[in-house]
Amino acid sequence: MKTIVYQSVSPDYVPTWLQTCLDSVRAWCYQQGWEYTLIGDEIFSLLPDWYWEKTRHRRMIATDLGRLLLAKQFLEQGYDRAIWLDADVLIFAPEWLEIPITAEYAFGFEVWVQFHNNKLRAYPKVHNAICVFCADNSFLDFYIHACKRIIQGFQGQQMVPQLVGPKFLTLLHNTMQLPLIREVAMFSPLVLQDILNGGGSTLRLHRQMQQSPIYAANLSASLAGKKEGLREQDYQQAAKILLNQKKQLKYPGL
């Protein structure tokens, strides 16, 4: 299949660990024999003016629609398949990561682990850190329409970053079982901290709930430097561990 892998990152924020993630995706893409492109802030020029005005301070939500519009462009240009990966996705086992989706579409599966009422909880969800859209798929146009409708009708002050991404996709999945790629996971800061520490209860819970091998993961860059996130140097160290010592994770298949 004629495939393109595409990502987007603001040139104003590319720390070393994020560049490591980007390099891992690019290398994996070329290993597969696919085309690769990295897009900057021009992704936002694709958005309707009104959508941009409502989401300009919520870049994750703006990018949620931008990645869909780019996929539509690529498919219209003659590609058989367009694969989006978030800039903070690290592919640490490229020799094993395959994308078997050759028709329709797919998204990622995540287990988000955090504390709730002082107890460690795991929340299975659908994420869009990886999106696969094949030519003539039945979902892309609907998803573009849904993003616009949701944001157009939003009247509140607190627009959560996951509004048209994981929250919407998880809601859909609960009713129609979306096709999922489980090998590209999502690591919350608590999971990353256990990776840094060489193990722990959070990592065990994540492994138990994931129930599949993982060969890549989103490292949650949106939380870097925030109270619930890690320090920049911690992300770099976690990336190093995942790339060089992945067998220590003891996930099925690793």
C-alpha positions in Angstrom: 0.0 0.0 0.0 1.2 3.5 -0.7 1.4 4.8 2.8 2.4 8.1 4.4 3.2 8.6 8.1 2.8 12.2 9.2 3.4 14.1 12.4 3.2 17.7 13.6 5.3 19.6 16.1 5.7 23.2 16.9 9.3 24.3 16.2 9.2 26.4 19.4 9.2 23.3 21.6 11.4 20.4 20.6 13.4 19.2 23.7 15.9 16.4 23.2 13.6 13.7 24.4 10.9 14.8 22.0 13.4 14.8 19.1 14.2 11.2 20.2 10.6 10.3 19.8 10.4 11.9 16.3 13.5 10.2 15.2 12.2 6.8 16.3 9.0 7.2 14.2 10.9 8.5 11.2 13.4 5.6 11.3 10.6 3.0 11.7 8.7 4.6 8.8 11.7 4.3 6.5 12.3 0.8 7.7 8.8 0.0 6.5 9.4 1.6 3.1 6.8 4.3 3.6 6.9 8.1 3.1 7.3 10.4 6.0 6.5 14.1 6.6 6.8 16.4 9.6 4.5 19.4 9.7 4.9 22.5 11.9 2.4 25.1 13.0 1.0 25.3 9.4 -1.3 22.4 10.5 -3.5 25.1 12.0 -3.9 26.9 8.7 -6.2 24.1 7.6 -8.8 24.8 10.3 -11.9 26.9 9.7 -11.3 30.4 11.1 -14.1 30.0 13.7 -12.7 26.6 14.9 -9.2 28.1 15.3 -10.6 31.1 17.3 -12.3 28.7 19.7 -9.3 26.4 20.1 -6.2 28.5 19.6 -5.5 28.3 23.3 -6.3 24.6 23.3 -3.7 23.4 20.8 -4.5 19.7 21.4 -8.1 20.2 20.2 -6.9 22.3 17.3 -4.5 19.5 16.3 -7.3 16.9 16.7 -9.1 18.3 13.7 -5.9 19.3 11.8 -4.7 15.7 11.7 -8.0 14.6 10.2 -7.9 17.3 7.5 -4.4 16.3 6.6 -5.4 12.7 6.3 -8.2 13.7 4.0 -5.7 15.6 1.8 -3.2 12.7 1.6 -5.9 10.2 0.6 -7.2 12.6 -2.0 -3.6 12.9 -3.3 -3.6 9.2 -4.0 -2.2 7.6 -0.9 -3.8 4.3 0.1 -3.2 4.9 3.8 -2.4 7.8 6.0 -1.0 7.1 9.5 -0.8 9.8 12.1 1.4 9.5 15.2 1.6 12.2 17.9 5.0 13.8 18.2 5.5 12.3 21.7 5.1 8.7 20.6 8.2 6.7 21.1 8.6 3.6 19.0 11.0 1.5 21.2 10.5 -1.9 19.4 10.4 -1.0 15.7 11.3 -4.5 14.6 8.0 -5.7 15.9 5.6 -2.9 15.3 3.3 -3.5 12.4 0.2 -1.8 11.2 -2.1 -4.6 9.8 -4.9 -2.1 9.0 -5.4 -2.3 5.2 -9.0 -1.1 5.0 -11.2 1.4 6.8 -9.6 3.0 9.9 -8.2 2.4 13.4 -7.2 4.2 16.6 -5.1 3.4 19.6 -6.0 1.7 22.9 -4.8 3.2 26.2 -4.8 2.3 29.8 -4.5 5.6 31.8 -3.4 5.0 35.3 -3.8 7.6 38.0 -4.9 8.1 41.6 -8.6 8.6 42.4 -9.7 9.0 46.0 -6.2 8.0 47.1 -6.5 4.7 45.2 -4.6 3.7 42.1 -7.1 3.3 39.2 -6.7 2.2 35.6 -9.1 3.6 32.9 -9.2 1.8 29.6 -9.9 4.3 26.8 -9.4 4.9 23.0 -6.7 7.4 22.1 -5.9 9.2 18.8 -2.1 9.4 19.3 -2.2 6.9 16.4 -4.8 7.2 13.7 -5.0 5.1 10.6 -7.2 6.1 7.7 -7.3 4.0 4.5 -8.7 5.2 1.1 -12.5 5.1 0.9 -12.9 4.6 4.6 -16.3 5.2 6.1 -15.2 7.2 9.2 -13.0 10.2 8.4 -15.7 12.5 6.9 -18.0 11.7 9.9 -15.2 12.4 12.4 -14.4 15.7 10.7 -18.0 16.7 10.9 -18.3 15.6 14.5 -15.3 17.6 15.6 -16.8 20.8 14.0 -20.2 20.2 15.5 -18.9 19.5 19.0 -16.7 22.6 19.1 -19.3 24.8 17.4 -21.8 23.9 20.0 -19.5 24.2 23.0 -20.5 27.1 25.3 -18.5 26.5 28.5 -15.3 28.0 29.7 -13.4 24.8 30.5 -12.8 23.0 27.2 -11.0 19.8 28.3 -8.1 18.8 26.0 -9.6 15.4 25.3 -13.0 16.7 24.2 -12.9 15.6 20.5 -10.1 13.1 20.9 -10.1 10.3 23.6 -13.4 11.4 25.3 -15.4 11.3 22.0 -13.7 8.2 20.6 -14.1 6.3 23.9 -17.8 7.2 23.9 -18.1 5.9 20.3 -16.1 2.8 21.1 -18.5 1.9 24.0 -21.4 1.8 21.5 -19.8 0.6 18.3 -16.5 -1.1 19.1 -13.9 0.9 17.0 -11.0 -1.0 15.4 -8.1 -0.6 17.8 -4.3 -0.9 17.6 -3.2 -2.1 21.1 0.5 -2.1 20.4 0.8 1.7 20.6 0.0 2.5 24.2 -0.3 5.5 26.4 2.0 6.0 29.5 0.7 8.3 32.2 3.3 10.1 34.3 2.8 7.5 37.1 3.7 4.7 34.6 6.7 6.6 33.4 7.8 7.1 37.0 7.7 3.4 37.6 9.7 2.8 34.4 12.3 5.2 35.8 12.3 3.3 39.1 12.6 -0.1 37.5 9.1 -1.2 38.3 6.2 -0.7 40.8 2.5 -1.1 41.4 1.5 1.4 38.6 3.5 -0.4 36.0 2.1 -3.8 37.2 -1.5 -2.4 37.0 -0.9 -1.0 33.5 0.6 -4.3 32.3 -2.4 -6.3 33.8 -5.0 -4.0 32.1 -3.1 -3.6 28.7 -3.2 -7.4 28.1 -1.2 -7.1 24.9 2.4 -6.5 23.8 3.3 -2.9 23.3 6.0 -1.7 20.9 5.4 2.0 21.1 3.9 4.5 23.6 2.8 8.1 23.9 4.8 9.7 26.7 2.3 12.4 27.5 4.2 15.5 26.5 1.3 17.8 27.3 2.0 17.2 31.0 5.7 17.8 30.9 6.7 20.4 33.5 3.3 20.4 35.1 2.4 19.3 38.6 1.2 15.9 37.5 4.0 15.5 34.9 7.7 14.8 35.0 10.8 16.9 34.5 12.3 17.2 31.0 15.3 15.2 32.1 13.0 12.4 33.4 11.3 12.1 30.0 14.7 11.8 28.4 15.8 9.1 30.8 12.5 7.2 30.4 13.0 7.2 26.6 16.5 5.9 27.0 15.3 3.1 29.2 12.6 2.1 26.8 14.9 2.1 23.8 17.7 0.2 25.5 16.2 -1.9 28.2 12.7 -2.6 26.9 12.7 -6.2 28.1 12.7 -5.0 31.7 9.1 -3.9 31.2 8.1 -7.6 31.1 5.0 -7.0 29.0 3.6 -9.9 26.9 5.7 -10.1 23.8 8.6 -8.0 25.2 
